[in-house]
């Protein structure tokens, strides 16, 4: 069972509330969820800082508010023995399961609880020159902004897609896609997201699904493409397809919440 942390920021005073803890910085309300992450993954983040909580202060309150104020911080990890907190831009979903248990440390993520990290994924044929860019990395629940992460299809129209199977109907309002982190992210365009309740033959069968959202593009490196429905949508399957262009479908991370 995950632990939630809320914290509250004031210019001169931080007040401990009930657990879970609340963070309000620049009128932003933040909810932090506990997750276990390997220390090596946190310390190898592309953006990484550490800071010590002032003597007599609450480390959790101090660290979650500093993470919020940094802007780029997605994860913070307190050390109760040294009172030093580390801050990372690595995205970790609350449903992420760390496999390296011996190196795991307790951290707190600001990402929402989502369905993608527990979904099954099928996809078109991947680019043969990118064997490390497997489709499972889209839904493994962690993204460290590394060029080796993500999934890249071939340039053939029949391959430029993937579909998530949640296992059952779930209700959500957001689908988030992160473009690749290189300059070729601008090739991410004309992306169509559809939803349905039953399996179809991809990619032709996706037309039977309801349109959830469309991203015209182009994207910029590491852009978080957020498609939103004004009303909650219930579906079991979510298809993502590049509809046109000569470039492949190339994305690094997916969230559904």
Steps between C-alpha positions, in 0.01 A plus 500: 500500500650834395555787740386849401678815608355847506696806612439871530750777424517834672770764471598470864323192632426145386218332690463123521148387425355152502650231280441510208688840472414807275728733301387843389766703318410790271134399536579145382357209696728193495430146612802273544479121490755264651688266268810279517773580244855368461755753625709449185204606285438812706867605510539449124219745422573758232414769756599423858563711810526447874441727798491468878193596700569777754549383861173463686287498187283220364703331227192383308340844502823669401585257222160482331473877492852545361421243230187694405688831489775357276247457220684219320486261799268199469637288786655558840664248732567578869779343704379489863853441630682789330198731450618539141237488228569424135299652216462340158324574172441128444131422454381213719139389505338409835435149363868449407649176635876510565674174409831586668378455857847509661566850365148636549442818701181677601408792277196715430360566154270780388361299208133398515393142553451361150395189309770485231768363734294185557373457142597242239637652180510376143647699212606509139844378401781695661793662323765231450786740577357579842485161677512664844191714431241240597129571529495388866711802594199721423304342785771396749404786732833686490663745260845646562524721188755266342532475122501120523151491649173492315363322195568561131311330218598455139398766250234276346145625556386154610749507792454853641273413793469343842201405713461470877280234656403592857356152564163649587305819442648794688392863522740784417517853361867537395740324264857632518770422242862615525685568175859387450764723654701565181458772239307256280209529741349742249410193292245414768184626335153392391464263795151359552382342827185285497324296770280192497360219710592199283802374310526577127744410223769774496549741347198492265262414784582816696240689296234311699623671817384843617739790444644615833740765374736611226842667510579694179861562596778558450633417845809643667755276679356330807165675454226368724208468261186501715169408339200567722133407491256748656301204633628172650540223240467127571698260280719192512710567189691814398656519154771750406576538130709729279266579214731658242857594416806300398650481850435224757290516813757575769392567860672460835230474767121460541261579784123449532317658792 
